[in-house]
């Protein structure tokens, strides 16, 4: 990455919500990127955010193929489950909410464990 000129100080590729790099038709998503939300907060390195970035990039590529304008950007929304025995909590994040980013922790509950397992099964079926 360093030789390509993509990585900056700290070893990450800085991108905005469109995930584009300075190079034409080159995108960066996931853990290799740094995407600032505020002057001091960056989008966390989490798979759900990489997935959202990937969807935004895919839509942009599809719109280019169809020669249509695209205004989709990474929405910064996501969450993860925190497993605790037979229950799970859920952390919801909206990185670009106005006027400030939102982080909400839902209490651990058996329902969240069921949702966690369903989420895992969906991702395995979808991506593997």
MMTF fields as JSON, N, C-alpha, C and O atoms, coordinates in Angstrom:
{
  "mmtfVersion": "1.0.0",
  "mmtfProducer": "UNKNOWN",
  "numBonds": 511,
  "numAtoms": 512,
  "numGroups": 128,
  "numChains": 1,
  "numModels": 1,
  "chainsPerModel": [1],
  "groupsPerChain": [128],
  "chainIdList": ["A"],
  "bondAtomList": [4, 2, 8, 6, 12, 10, 16, 14, 20, 18, 24, 22, 28, 26, 32, 30, 36, 34, 40, 38, 44, 42, 48, 46, 52, 50, 56, 54, 60, 58, 64, 62, 68, 66, 72, 70, 76, 74, 80, 78, 84, 82, 88, 86, 92, 90, 96, 94, 100, 98, 104, 102, 108, 106, 112, 110, 116, 114, 120, 118, 124, 122, 128, 126, 132, 130, 136, 134, 140, 138, 144, 142, 148, 146, 152, 150, 156, 154, 160, 158, 164, 162, 168, 166, 172, 170, 176, 174, 180, 178, 184, 182, 188, 186, 192, 190, 196, 194, 200, 198, 204, 202, 208, 206, 212, 210, 216, 214, 220, 218, 224, 222, 228, 226, 232, 230, 236, 234, 240, 238, 244, 242, 248, 246, 252, 250, 256, 254, 260, 258, 264, 262, 268, 266, 272, 270, 276, 274, 280, 278, 284, 282, 288, 286, 292, 290, 296, 294, 300, 298, 304, 302, 308, 306, 312, 310, 316, 314, 320, 318, 324, 322, 328, 326, 332, 330, 336, 334, 340, 338, 344, 342, 348, 346, 352, 350, 356, 354, 360, 358, 364, 362, 368, 366, 372, 370, 376, 374, 380, 378, 384, 382, 388, 386, 392, 390, 396, 394, 400, 398, 404, 402, 408, 406, 412, 410, 416, 414, 420, 418, 424, 422, 428, 426, 432, 430, 436, 434, 440, 438, 444, 442, 448, 446, 452, 450, 456, 454, 460, 458, 464, 462, 468, 466, 472, 470, 476, 474, 480, 478, 484, 482, 488, 486, 492, 490, 496, 494, 500, 498, 504, 502, 508, 506],
  "bondOrderList": [1, 1, 1, 1, 1, 1, 1, 1, 1, 1, 1, 1, 1, 1, 1, 1, 1, 1, 1, 1, 1, 1, 1, 1, 1, 1, 1, 1, 1, 1, 1, 1, 1, 1, 1, 1, 1, 1, 1, 1, 1, 1, 1, 1, 1, 1, 1, 1, 1, 1, 1, 1, 1, 1, 1, 1, 1, 1, 1, 1, 1, 1, 1, 1, 1, 1, 1, 1, 1, 1, 1, 1, 1, 1, 1, 1, 1, 1, 1, 1, 1, 1, 1, 1, 1, 1, 1, 1, 1, 1, 1, 1, 1, 1, 1, 1, 1, 1, 1, 1, 1, 1, 1, 1, 1, 1, 1, 1, 1, 1, 1, 1, 1, 1, 1, 1, 1, 1, 1, 1, 1, 1, 1, 1, 1, 1, 1],
  "groupList": [{"groupName": "UNK", "atomNameList": ["N", "CA", "C", "O"], "elementList": ["N", "C", "C", "O"], "formalChargeList": [0, 0, 0, 0], "bondAtomList": [1, 0, 2, 1, 3, 2], "bondOrderList": [1, 1, 2], "singleLetterCode": "X", "chemCompType": "L-PEPTIDE LINKING"}],
  "groupTypeList": [0, 0, 0, 0, 0, 0, 0, 0, 0, 0, 0, 0, 0, 0, 0, 0, 0, 0, 0, 0, 0, 0, 0, 0, 0, 0, 0, 0, 0, 0, 0, 0, 0, 0, 0, 0, 0, 0, 0, 0, 0, 0, 0, 0, 0, 0, 0, 0, 0, 0, 0, 0, 0, 0, 0, 0, 0, 0, 0, 0, 0, 0, 0, 0, 0, 0, 0, 0, 0, 0, 0, 0, 0, 0, 0, 0, 0, 0, 0, 0, 0, 0, 0, 0, 0, 0, 0, 0, 0, 0, 0, 0, 0, 0, 0, 0, 0, 0, 0, 0, 0, 0, 0, 0, 0, 0, 0, 0, 0, 0, 0, 0, 0, 0, 0, 0, 0, 0, 0, 0, 0, 0, 0, 0, 0, 0, 0, 0],
  "groupIdList": [1, 2, 3, 4, 5, 6, 7, 8, 9, 10, 11, 12, 13, 14, 15, 16, 17, 18, 19, 20, 21, 22, 23, 24, 25, 26, 27, 28, 29, 30, 31, 32, 33, 34, 35, 36, 37, 38, 39, 40, 41, 42, 43, 44, 45, 46, 47, 48, 49, 50, 51, 52, 53, 54, 55, 56, 57, 58, 59, 60, 61, 62, 63, 64, 65, 66, 67, 68, 69, 70, 71, 72, 73, 74, 75, 76, 77, 78, 79, 80, 81, 82, 83, 84, 85, 86, 87, 88, 89, 90, 91, 92, 93, 94, 95, 96, 97, 98, 99, 100, 101, 102, 103, 104, 105, 106, 107, 108, 109, 110, 111, 112, 113, 114, 115, 116, 117, 118, 119, 120, 121, 122, 123, 124, 125, 126, 127, 128],
  "secStructList": [7, 6, 6, 6, 6, 7, 7, 7, 6, 6, 1, 7, 3, 3, 7, 7, 6, 6, 7, 5, 7, 1, 1, 6, 6, 7, 5, 7, 7, 4, 4, 4, 3, 3, 7, 5, 1, 1, 1, 1, 7, 5, 7, 7, 7, 7, 2, 2, 2, 2, 2, 2, 2, 2, 2, 2, 2, 2, 2, 2, 2, 2, 2, 2, 2, 6, 6, 7, 7, 7, 7, 7, 7, 7, 7, 7, 3, 3, 3, 3, 3, 3, 3, 3, 6, 6, 3, 3, 3, 3, 3, 3, 3, 3, 6, 6, 7, 1, 1, 1, 7, 3, 3, 3, 3, 3, 3, 3, 3, 2, 2, 2, 2, 2, 2, 2, 2, 2, 2, 2, 2, 2, 2, 2, 2, 2, 2, 7],
  "xCoordList": [0.82, 0.0, 0.864, 0.533, 1.965, 2.797, 3.356, 3.369, 3.821, 4.402, 3.378, 3.733, 2.115, 1.068, 0.698, 0.092, 1.077, 0.698, -0.674, -1.146, -1.32, -2.641, -2.589, -3.343, -1.696, -1.614, -0.971, -0.012, -1.523, -0.993, -0.372, -0.185, -0.06, 0.504, -0.381, -1.602, 0.217, -0.534, -0.835, -1.289, -0.596, -0.769, -2.151, -2.416, -3.047, -4.409, -4.655, -3.955, -5.666, -6.063, -7.213, -8.29, -6.999, -8.089, -9.139, -8.811, -10.398, -11.501, -12.64, -12.755, -13.468, -14.703, -15.823, -15.557, -17.037, -18.165, -18.435, -19.197, -17.833, -17.973, -16.92, -16.973, -15.97, -14.918, -13.966, -13.253, -13.944, -13.058, -11.673, -11.527, -10.669, -9.299, -8.992, -9.826, -7.815, -7.476, -7.313, -7.251, -7.245, -7.063, -8.416, -9.295, -8.572, -9.827, -10.225, -9.416, -11.444, -12.026, -11.337, -11.425, -10.657, -10.041, -10.713, -10.746, -11.246, -11.948, -11.17, -10.314, -11.473, -10.913, -12.015, -12.734, -12.126, -13.135, -12.526, -11.475, -13.193, -12.833, -11.628, -11.364, -10.904, -9.831, -8.64, -7.845, -8.487, -7.359, -7.623, -6.729, -8.851, -9.229, -9.281, -9.345, -9.253, -9.634, -10.643, -10.371, -11.808, -12.875, -13.279, -13.825, -13.008, -13.266, -14.743, -15.363, -15.275, -16.648, -16.636, -17.427, -15.737, -15.499, -13.985, -13.252, -13.529, -12.084, -11.34, -10.151, -12.034, -11.355, -11.894, -11.298, -12.989, -13.616, -13.568, -13.962, -13.073, -13.069, -14.072, -14.408, -14.544, -15.435, -14.662, -13.538, -15.253, -14.556, -14.257, -14.925, -13.251, -12.889, -13.776, -13.427, -14.912, -15.861, -16.435, -16.66, -16.669, -17.151, -18.443, -18.624, -19.342, -20.621, -20.416, -21.166, -19.397, -19.112, -18.434, -18.706, -17.556, -16.939, -18.008, -17.939, -18.994, -20.091, -20.865, -21.182, -21.162, -21.866, -21.062, -21.619, -19.761, -18.902, -18.905, -18.959, -18.847, -18.858, -20.138, -20.103, -21.254, -22.538, -22.529, -22.966, -22.032, -21.971, -21.083, -21.429, -19.958, -19.046, -19.693, -19.615, -20.331, -20.99, -22.049, -22.162, -22.819, -23.845, -23.215, -23.76, -22.074, -21.395, -20.89, -21.034, -20.305, -19.81, -20.96, -20.849, -22.049, -23.223, -23.754, -24.108, -23.813, -24.315, -23.386, -23.854, -22.084, -21.148, -21.371, -21.361, -21.574, -21.823, -23.105, -23.163, -24.132, -25.409, -25.412, -26.408, -24.286, -24.14, -25.222, -25.846, -25.424, -26.376, -25.639, -24.576, -26.211, -25.625, -25.888, -26.929, -24.941, -25.081, -24.845, -23.865, -25.744, -25.595, -25.513, -25.571, -25.376, -25.258, -23.899, -22.874, -23.909, -22.682, -22.844, -23.958, -21.758, -21.775, -22.564, -22.272, -23.58, -24.458, -23.933, -24.446, -22.915, -22.333, -23.168, -22.914, -24.16, -25.031, -24.621, -24.249, -24.697, -24.364, -24.476, -24.855, -24.147, -24.204, -23.56, -23.196, -23.427, -22.869, -23.472, -23.988, -23.386, -23.907, -22.775, -21.644, -23.095, -22.149, -22.731, -23.687, -22.131, -22.653, -22.274, -21.134, -23.257, -23.061, -23.799, -24.949, -23.129, -23.778, -24.87, -24.612, -26.102, -27.245, -27.984, -29.029, -27.448, -28.067, -27.038, -25.857, -27.506, -26.614, -27.158, -28.37, -26.254, -26.613, -26.437, -25.864, -26.918, -26.762, -26.296, -26.886, -25.242, -24.719, -25.092, -24.68, -25.872, -26.272, -25.476, -25.31, -24.978, -24.182, -24.68, -24.939, -24.81, -25.069, -23.993, -24.142, -22.913, -21.73, -21.983, -21.34, -22.914, -23.114, -24.441, -24.932, -25.017, -26.248, -25.949, -24.844, -26.922, -26.781, -27.576, -28.676, -27.113, -25.894, -24.64, -23.53, -24.799, -23.657, -23.859, -24.994, -22.758, -22.89, -23.702, -23.684, -24.417, -25.242, -24.63, -24.256, -24.535, -24.176, -25.178, -25.369, -25.819, -26.831, -26.555, -26.347, -26.556, -26.387, -27.714, -28.251, -28.243, -29.474, -29.101, -28.101, -29.908, -29.686, -29.561, -30.212, -28.731, -28.659, -30.027, -30.733, -30.389, -31.679, -31.598, -30.814, -32.393, -32.403, -32.764, -32.266, -33.632, -34.037, -32.837, -32.753, -31.91, -30.719, -29.826, -29.158, -29.812, -29.039, -29.624, -28.886, -30.954, -31.619, -31.297, -30.998, -31.356, -31.027, -29.574, -29.27, -28.676, -27.248, -27.038, -26.323, -27.665, -27.522, -28.1, -27.526, -29.226, -29.828, -28.905, -28.71, -28.342, -27.401, -26.212, -25.814, -25.648, -24.504, -24.869, -24.109, -26.037, -26.471, -26.683, -26.335, -27.257, -27.469, -26.145, -26.015, -25.17, -23.876, -23.137, -22.513, -23.202, -22.554, -23.188, -22.481, -24.519, -25.22, -24.949, -24.814, -24.872, -24.718, -23.297, -23.108, -22.314, -20.935, -20.043, -18.987, -20.438, -19.53, -20.09, -19.443],
  "yCoordList": [-1.197, 0.0, 1.261, 2.245, 1.23, 2.424, 2.791, 3.964, 1.784, 2.052, 2.632, 3.393, 2.272, 2.759, 4.213, 4.879, 4.691, 6.053, 6.127, 7.218, 4.984, 4.985, 5.195, 6.0, 4.468, 4.55, 5.858, 6.335, 6.416, 7.657, 7.358, 6.196, 8.393, 8.226, 7.306, 7.46, 6.373, 5.399, 4.132, 3.148, 4.131, 2.931, 2.711, 1.649, 3.689, 3.522, 4.392, 5.375, 4.001, 4.754, 5.675, 5.196, 6.978, 7.88, 7.927, 8.129, 7.738, 7.83, 8.618, 8.741, 9.14, 9.774, 8.743, 7.567, 9.164, 8.224, 7.533, 6.567, 7.998, 7.308, 6.213, 5.455, 6.128, 5.093, 5.175, 4.213, 6.306, 6.465, 6.917, 7.659, 6.452, 6.894, 7.98, 8.259, 8.594, 9.596, 9.014, 9.76, 7.692, 7.048, 6.689, 6.164, 6.972, 6.728, 5.254, 4.374, 4.991, 3.652, 2.747, 1.524, 3.326, 2.546, 2.955, 4.131, 1.958, 2.175, 1.496, 0.646, 1.875, 1.19, 1.071, 2.028, -0.126, -0.372, -1.175, -1.797, -1.156, -2.029, -1.58, -0.386, -2.553, -2.304, -1.542, -1.013, -1.465, -0.722, 0.775, 1.561, 1.164, 2.575, 3.298, 2.695, 4.605, 5.468, 6.459, 7.147, 6.518, 7.412, 8.227, 7.694, 9.503, 10.361, 10.76, 11.102, 10.703, 11.112, 12.555, 13.383, 12.84, 14.189, 14.396, 13.555, 15.496, 15.741, 14.684, 14.46, 14.026, 13.087, 11.665, 10.769, 11.437, 10.114, 9.541, 10.195, 8.3, 7.587, 6.44, 5.965, 6.006, 4.85, 3.647, 3.391, 2.907, 1.749, 0.669, 0.565, -0.119, -1.249, -2.435, -3.225, -2.537, -3.614, -4.118, -3.347, -5.416, -6.035, -5.443, -5.337, -5.055, -4.501, -3.194, -2.887, -2.427, -1.188, -1.475, -0.8, -2.473, -2.872, -3.349, -3.057, -4.082, -4.546, -3.354, -3.329, -2.377, -1.182, -0.399, 0.117, -0.309, 0.364, -0.404, 0.191, -1.735, -2.565, -2.406, -2.389, -2.292, -2.086, -0.739, -0.648, 0.298, 1.622, 1.589, 2.177, 0.915, 0.806, 0.001, 0.391, -1.119, -1.936, -1.135, -1.232, -0.348, 0.479, 1.513, 1.814, 2.052, 3.025, 2.363, 2.92, 1.189, 0.471, 0.103, 0.262, -0.379, -0.731, 0.496, 0.41, 1.641, 2.855, 3.284, 3.794, 3.087, 3.42, 2.516, 2.978, 1.226, 0.281, 0.654, 0.588, 1.046, 1.431, 2.873, 3.351, 3.557, 4.965, 5.837, 6.66, 5.632, 6.429, 7.135, 6.692, 8.237, 8.938, 8.159, 7.518, 8.219, 7.54, 8.537, 9.281, 8.544, 9.429, 8.635, 9.202, 7.298, 6.468, 6.663, 6.74, 6.74, 6.793, 5.866, 5.465, 5.536, 4.718, 5.461, 6.619, 4.791, 5.482, 5.509, 6.259, 4.697, 4.735, 4.078, 4.273, 3.302, 2.642, 1.185, 0.525, 0.705, -0.686, -1.034, -0.209, -2.244, -2.68, -4.027, -4.692, -4.412, -5.731, -6.27, -5.529, -7.564, -8.243, -8.51, -8.787, -8.422, -8.733, -9.918, -9.775, -11.097, -12.321, -12.405, -12.138, -12.782, -12.92, -14.165, -14.09, -15.303, -16.552, -16.918, -17.083, -17.049, -17.404, -16.186, -16.319, -15.008, -13.776, -12.977, -13.322, -11.918, -11.016, -9.6, -9.383, -8.653, -7.246, -6.836, -7.582, -5.671, -5.18, -3.735, -2.904, -3.448, -2.09, -1.559, -2.12, -0.478, 0.167, 1.45, 2.206, 1.691, 2.883, 3.545, 2.871, 4.86, 5.668, 6.741, 7.789, 6.472, 7.333, 8.75, 9.7, 8.893, 10.195, 10.85, 11.726, 10.429, 11.062, 12.516, 12.852, 13.35, 14.768, 15.065, 14.53, 15.853, 16.65, 15.902, 16.404, 14.691, 13.924, 12.444, 11.986, 11.69, 10.242, 9.637, 10.136, 8.545, 7.86, 6.497, 5.757, 6.185, 4.838, 4.448, 5.169, 3.296, 2.843, 1.381, 0.55, 1.082, -0.294, -0.796, -0.259, -1.839, -2.472, -3.523, -4.227, -3.616, -4.57, -6.001, -6.353, -6.813, -8.222, -8.887, -8.664, -9.698, -10.384, -11.635, -11.676, -12.652, -13.86, -13.567, -14.23, -12.572, -12.219, -11.77, -12.071, -11.047, -10.597, -11.78, -11.749, -12.817, -14.011, -14.682, -15.15, -14.732, -15.301, -14.457, -15.002, -13.134, -12.228, -12.397, -12.371, -12.57, -12.759, -14.011, -13.981, -15.118, -16.366, -16.26, -16.794, -15.576, -15.365, -14.513, -14.809, -13.462, -12.595, -13.406, -13.269, -14.25, -15.075, -16.015, -16.146, -16.671, -17.595, -16.875, -17.4, -15.664, -14.88, -14.52, -14.609, -14.117, -13.722, -14.921, -14.805, -16.051, -17.258, -17.647, -17.958, -17.633, -17.993, -16.976, -17.34, -15.715, -14.644, -14.548, -14.356, -14.678, -14.38, -15.597, -15.48, -16.758, -17.915, -18.999, -20.027],
  "zCoordList": [0.0, 0.0, 0.0, -0.662, 0.738, 0.819, -0.549, -0.923, -1.3, -2.607, -3.583, -4.483, -3.402, -4.298, -4.033, -4.871, -2.848, -2.48, -1.825, -1.506, -1.622, -1.012, 0.494, 1.04, 1.165, 2.629, 3.053, 2.446, 4.103, 4.657, 6.015, 6.378, 6.751, 8.084, 8.916, 8.926, 9.597, 10.381, 9.6, 10.184, 8.298, 7.495, 6.922, 6.358, 7.051, 6.556, 5.33, 5.086, 4.572, 3.387, 3.787, 4.141, 3.735, 4.092, 2.98, 1.811, 3.359, 2.406, 3.025, 4.244, 2.155, 2.597, 2.469, 2.222, 2.631, 2.663, 1.332, 1.296, 0.236, -1.049, -1.228, -2.196, -0.304, -0.281, -1.468, -1.754, -2.16, -3.303, -2.847, -1.875, -3.573, -3.347, -4.378, -5.239, -4.305, -5.319, -6.732, -7.709, -6.832, -8.128, -8.738, -8.054, -10.013, -10.713, -10.631, -10.925, -10.243, -10.144, -9.125, -9.233, -8.145, -7.07, -5.763, -5.402, -5.065, -3.811, -2.684, -2.932, -1.461, -0.296, 0.752, 1.038, 1.312, 2.344, 3.482, 3.327, 4.617, 5.726, 6.523, 6.665, 7.037, 7.992, 7.433, 8.21, 6.12, 5.553, 5.505, 5.192, 5.815, 5.674, 7.006, 8.077, 6.89, 7.992, 7.418, 6.434, 8.05, 7.615, 8.835, 9.801, 8.779, 9.924, 9.986, 8.979, 11.2, 11.472, 11.962, 11.51, 12.883, 13.391, 13.352, 12.831, 13.894, 13.93, 14.728, 14.503, 15.669, 16.568, 16.522, 17.119, 15.837, 15.816, 14.4, 13.434, 14.301, 13.025, 13.101, 14.185, 11.941, 11.886, 12.431, 11.999, 13.375, 13.955, 12.921, 11.892, 13.216, 12.363, 12.757, 13.634, 12.099, 12.386, 11.073, 10.14, 11.013, 9.79, 9.264, 8.051, 10.15, 9.709, 8.944, 8.018, 9.338, 8.617, 7.278, 6.286, 7.25, 5.983, 5.005, 3.811, 5.515, 4.67, 4.095, 2.905, 4.937, 4.466, 3.442, 2.473, 3.654, 2.679, 1.363, 0.287, 1.459, 0.253, -0.55, -1.78, 0.131, -0.552, -1.287, -2.434, -0.619, -1.255, -2.497, -3.523, -2.412, -3.555, -4.679, -5.844, -4.338, -5.354, -6.101, -7.322, -5.365, -6.018, -6.946, -8.008, -6.548, -7.402, -8.681, -9.769, -8.552, -9.732, -10.66, -11.875, -10.106, -10.917, -11.652, -12.828, -10.963, -11.619, -12.751, -13.769, -12.59, -13.68, -14.879, -16.019, -14.625, -15.717, -16.454, -17.682, -15.699, -16.301, -16.8, -17.342, -16.61, -17.002, -16.39, -17.06, -15.095, -14.329, -13.208, -12.773, -12.743, -11.602, -10.332, -10.183, -9.426, -8.146, -7.024, -7.035, -6.068, -4.917, -3.619, -2.528, -3.75, -2.558, -1.912, -2.59, -0.6, 0.176, 1.371, 1.707, 1.994, 3.197, 4.258, 4.557, 4.837, 5.787, 7.217, 8.048, 7.516, 8.861, 9.933, 11.121, 9.537, 10.514, 10.66, 9.69, 11.877, 12.104, 13.563, 14.395, 13.852, 15.237, 15.396, 14.425, 16.639, 16.913, 18.2, 19.037, 18.323, 19.492, 20.468, 20.07, 21.748, 22.808, 23.575, 24.337, 23.357, 23.95, 25.42, 25.8, 26.243, 27.686, 28.164, 28.595, 28.083, 28.464, 27.491, 26.299, 27.989, 27.139, 26.607, 25.97, 26.865, 26.377, 25.589, 25.544, 24.978, 24.261, 24.372, 24.386, 24.451, 24.342, 22.898, 22.104, 22.555, 21.192, 21.245, 21.935, 20.517, 20.421, 19.04, 18.024, 19.002, 17.75, 17.6, 18.557, 16.378, 16.112, 14.829, 13.832, 14.865, 13.667, 13.659, 14.286, 12.946, 12.991, 12.471, 12.918, 11.533, 10.908, 11.292, 10.579, 12.409, 12.897, 13.244, 13.672, 13.058, 13.396, 14.649, 14.784, 15.544, 15.442, 15.886, 15.707, 16.473, 16.955, 16.658, 16.525, 16.552, 16.385, 17.534, 18.659, 17.221, 18.215, 18.514, 17.605, 19.782, 20.232, 21.304, 22.284, 21.111, 22.068, 22.417, 21.533, 23.694, 24.151, 24.682, 25.651, 24.036, 24.52, 25.562, 25.421, 26.591, 27.684, 27.14, 26.155, 27.779, 27.396, 27.545, 28.528, 26.565, 26.581, 25.713, 24.764, 26.021, 25.193, 23.732, 22.822, 23.515, 22.143, 21.306, 20.115, 21.939, 21.21, 20.833, 19.8, 21.664, 21.329, 20.098, 19.231, 20.018, 18.845, 17.61, 16.547, 17.745, 16.64, 16.213, 15.021, 17.18, 16.892, 16.054, 15.053, 16.467, 15.74, 14.33, 13.381, 14.193, 12.865, 11.994, 10.816, 12.574, 11.862, 11.349, 10.192, 12.213, 11.827, 10.677, 9.717, 10.773, 9.729, 8.399, 7.341, 8.455, 7.23, 6.576, 5.355, 7.363, 6.804, 6.212, 5.157, 6.874, 6.347, 5.022, 4.063, 4.959, 3.729, 2.617, 1.449, 2.991, 2.001, 1.451, 0.25, 2.31, 1.914, 1.707, 1.086, 2.212, 2.083, 1.21, 1.01]
}
